[in-house]
Amino acid sequence: QRQMCIRDSIVTVSEDENLLFVEMIQVDLDNKSYKVCTLKSSTEYDGSTLGYIYAHSGIQNVKSAAENMFSTTFDYYIDFQRDAFCEYFDSLGDVNYALVSDIKYKNNKSAVAFTVRMKAGEQVIKGSQAVNLVRYFLESNNQQNANDVLLTSLSKQMNPDNFANKDSLFQNLVTKSTTNITVRDYSAADDSITCLLYTSPSPRDISGS
């Protein structure tokens, strides 16, 4: 039986009807930890790709497909358009990410073309760079690195520095996305959110657990 202290969410990032990637997040309020798993839009379920499912029937059916694929239930869904996701990402403050090697990559074949040109080393990344990095790593079949990019931003969101901003961050989230998270959900979880922010939760990627 699923524990009440565990909350699962599914996040989609798209440009118009073109799904760019899916992020699944599990927050364990008891163990003060969270996990992330990313999926590319070409991930197949029941004869269709997640991208096709999103384009034709939206996040609700992507949510259902992922629930069946992973035998889980998502409490919440968050559907971002790319630009809105980038704005939300940037509102978290400086997000540092370390690249092991230089990346020079260009994709002109997908419906939403993108380019990644970044030097090795630790650097502050913007939301637009984060989106492109996740897509690059997923296309390179490097799911762990894709997970790490989003874990880094989640770590930034769940830390004491953002405690004073947690209400505005939540308002920003619901304004910039389509979600079933309500003010009541947020208020009910307030104590747990405070606890997470002040206990430096340990991030993990689901694919490696």
C-alpha positions in Angstrom: 0.0 0.0 0.0 1.2 3.4 -0.9 2.3 5.6 2.0 0.6 8.9 2.5 3.9 10.6 3.2 5.0 10.0 -0.4 3.8 12.4 -3.1 4.3 11.8 -6.8 4.1 14.4 -9.5 4.5 14.3 -13.3 5.7 17.4 -15.2 5.6 17.9 -19.0 7.5 20.6 -20.8 6.4 21.3 -24.4 6.4 23.9 -27.1 2.8 24.3 -28.4 1.7 20.6 -28.9 5.3 19.3 -29.2 6.3 17.5 -26.1 10.0 18.1 -25.2 10.3 15.8 -22.2 8.6 14.4 -19.1 9.8 14.7 -15.6 8.6 12.5 -12.8 9.2 13.6 -9.2 8.7 11.6 -6.0 8.9 13.5 -2.7 9.2 11.4 0.5 8.2 13.6 3.4 9.2 11.1 6.1 12.7 10.5 4.8 13.2 14.1 3.6 14.2 13.0 0.2 13.1 13.3 -3.4 13.7 11.4 -6.6 13.6 12.4 -10.3 13.2 10.5 -13.5 13.1 12.0 -17.0 11.6 10.5 -20.2 12.1 11.6 -23.8 9.0 12.3 -25.9 9.8 9.3 -28.1 9.3 6.9 -25.2 6.8 4.4 -26.3 3.7 3.1 -24.6 1.1 0.8 -26.0 2.1 1.5 -29.6 2.3 5.2 -29.3 5.0 7.7 -28.2 4.4 10.0 -25.3 4.8 12.8 -27.7 2.0 11.5 -29.9 -0.2 11.0 -26.8 0.5 14.5 -25.6 -0.2 16.1 -29.0 -3.5 14.3 -29.4 -4.9 14.1 -25.8 -2.8 16.2 -23.5 -1.1 15.7 -20.1 -3.9 13.6 -18.6 -3.3 10.7 -21.0 0.5 11.1 -20.6 -0.1 10.8 -16.9 -2.2 7.7 -17.4 0.4 6.2 -19.7 3.3 6.8 -17.2 1.2 5.4 -14.4 0.7 2.2 -16.3 4.4 2.0 -17.4 5.7 2.4 -13.9 2.8 0.9 -11.8 2.4 4.1 -9.8 -0.1 6.8 -9.2 0.7 10.5 -9.7 -1.0 12.8 -7.2 -0.3 15.9 -9.2 0.4 17.0 -12.8 2.1 20.1 -14.0 2.0 21.1 -17.6 4.5 23.8 -18.7 5.0 25.5 -22.0 8.7 25.8 -22.7 9.0 29.6 -22.2 7.0 29.5 -18.9 9.1 26.6 -17.6 12.3 28.6 -18.4 10.8 31.7 -16.6 10.0 29.6 -13.5 13.4 27.9 -13.5 15.1 31.4 -13.6 12.9 32.6 -10.7 14.6 30.0 -8.4 17.8 32.1 -8.4 21.3 31.0 -9.6 21.3 27.3 -10.5 24.8 25.9 -10.7 25.5 22.9 -12.8 28.9 21.2 -13.6 29.6 19.9 -17.1 32.3 17.2 -17.3 33.2 18.1 -20.9 32.4 20.7 -23.6 29.1 20.2 -25.5 28.6 21.3 -29.1 25.3 19.9 -30.4 22.7 20.9 -32.9 19.4 19.2 -33.7 17.5 20.4 -36.7 15.5 17.3 -37.3 13.0 17.4 -34.4 9.8 19.6 -34.6 11.4 22.0 -32.1 15.1 22.4 -33.2 17.7 23.3 -30.5 21.4 23.9 -30.0 23.7 23.3 -27.1 27.1 25.1 -26.9 28.5 24.9 -23.4 32.0 24.7 -21.9 33.1 22.2 -19.3 33.1 23.2 -15.7 30.7 24.5 -13.1 28.5 27.4 -14.3 25.2 29.1 -13.6 22.6 27.8 -16.1 19.4 29.5 -17.3 16.1 27.8 -17.9 16.6 27.7 -21.6 20.0 26.0 -21.2 18.4 23.5 -18.7 15.7 22.5 -21.2 18.2 22.0 -24.0 20.6 20.1 -21.8 17.9 17.7 -20.7 16.9 17.1 -24.3 20.5 16.6 -25.3 21.2 14.1 -22.6 18.0 12.2 -23.3 18.8 12.1 -27.0 22.2 10.8 -26.1 20.6 8.1 -24.0 22.2 9.6 -20.9 19.2 9.6 -18.6 21.2 10.0 -15.4 22.7 13.3 -16.5 19.2 14.5 -17.7 17.9 13.6 -14.2 20.9 15.5 -12.6 20.1 18.7 -14.4 16.5 18.7 -13.0 17.7 17.4 -9.5 19.9 20.5 -9.4 17.0 22.8 -9.9 14.9 20.9 -7.5 17.6 21.2 -4.9 17.6 24.9 -5.4 13.9 25.1 -5.0 14.0 23.0 -1.8 16.5 24.8 0.3 16.5 27.4 3.2 17.5 30.2 0.9 14.1 30.1 -0.8 12.0 29.7 2.4 10.9 33.3 2.4 10.0 33.0 -1.2 8.0 29.7 -1.0 4.6 31.3 -1.3 5.6 33.4 -4.3 7.3 30.4 -5.9 4.1 28.4 -5.5 2.0 31.3 -7.0 4.5 31.5 -9.8 4.2 27.8 -10.4 0.4 27.7 -10.7 0.4 30.9 -12.8 2.9 29.6 -15.3 1.5 26.1 -15.7 -1.6 24.0 -16.0 -1.8 22.0 -12.8 -4.2 20.2 -10.4 -2.2 21.5 -7.4 -4.5 23.7 -5.4 -4.0 26.3 -2.7 -5.5 23.8 -0.3 -2.9 21.2 -1.3 -0.2 23.7 -0.8 -1.5 24.9 2.6 -2.0 21.3 3.8 1.6 20.5 3.0 3.0 23.7 4.5 4.6 22.1 7.5 6.2 19.4 5.3 7.5 22.0 2.9 9.1 23.9 5.7 10.7 20.7 7.0 12.0 19.9 3.5 13.5 23.3 3.1 15.3 23.2 6.4 16.6 19.6 6.4 18.6 19.7 3.1 16.7 16.7 1.5 18.8 14.2 -0.3 18.2 14.1 -4.1 18.3 10.9 -6.1 17.4 9.9 -9.6 14.6 7.3 -9.8 16.3 5.4 -12.6 19.3 4.6 -10.4 17.3 3.5 -7.3 
